[in-house]
Amino acid sequence: MTITISRRALTLGLSGTALGALAETNAAHAAGSPSPTSVTPLAQISIGRFRVTALTDGYADMPYNYFPGRTSEQVEAAAKAESTARPSGVRFLFNQYLVEDGSRRVLIDAGPAGTLGKTGRLLEALAALGLQPNQIDAVIVTHMHQDHMGGLVEGGKRRFPNAEVYVDRRDIAYWTDPAKQAGAPDYLQTSFRLASDLVRLYPKLQATEGDHEIARGISLVDLTGHTPGHIGVRIEDGSQSLIMVSDMLFPVVHPDMGTDVNFLFEQDRPAAQAMRDRFFPRAAEEGALIAATHMPFPGLGRIVADNGRLGWSVADWAYQD
């Protein structure tokens, strides 16, 4: 299935000939490369009646020693091979996805909002679509790491005042447990603090658990492992579907790299790998279109099988009026 990207979603006053290079321009801007114009990366695809817009809050570089299972030198070499290497580490994007069906606007994750790297651009991206935070009906938090919920509570305020917020109850229990916080490393303390803010600022928080549909065509998918309540989101209408898998995939942590490389922020590394081992073959068999938070913008691709080996394949793009 070819992804169709609407020109309207990419309108930046560019000529028709410039549109062919727009994906590269957006990617370069998101990666921090010089650009002649200020570009807010946006890309839209259609999944049946749904319009899904890829947005980004920005990026951060993860040090090469953040990937257990590989030496720093091996990680840097792998990152160079996939063009995600930077002097300070592996370039991670923070992609969010806005799902619209004409009656509801559902945002999947809210980015780190300035708490990591060069981030804090989600509201700018929404504004480029003509939207304000109070027009978002729901926010699904795939897990309670700071880079997925920071935008909800930026500055200690309820940034999406009219939104229902969905979080798996297992993550709520973990990230609001004082004993867990007391024993956690420094790099997770911001996530505990933001989790407390989220529960305080959104008293009607919807605590979910496991696979279930929260609206017609929008289902939560249990992907526990990365955190106790890590979830994905399936968008489905008719024969078309998209699965947003959140932190199941990272640059240099994906099927092409094998099963013995991981990422520092995994809460339960064996459980996270076991989930990947179960999910990836099914996704390859299904031919599922996948969106991943930290892959290069817009984070869309598929798991593919080739002679018994699984790999990540960036999805094809096509432009249409």
Buried (B, 14 or more C-beta within 10 A) or exposed (E): BEBEBBBEBBEBEBEEEEBEEBBEBBBBBBBBEEEEEEBBBBBBBBBBBBBBBBBBBBBBBBEBEBBEBBEEEBBBBBBEEBEBBBEEBBBBBBBBBBBBBEEBBBBBBBBBBBBBBBBBBBBBBBEBBEBEBEEBBBBBBBBBBBBBBBBBBBEEEBBBEEBBBBBBBBBBEBBBBEEBBEEBEEEBEBBBBBBBBBBEBBEEBBBBBEEEEBBEBBBBBBBBBBBBBBBBBBBBBEEBBBBBBBBBBBBBBBBBBEEEBBBBBBBBBEBBBBBBEEBBBEBBEEEBBBBBBBBBBBBBBBBBBEEEEBBBBEBEBEBEE
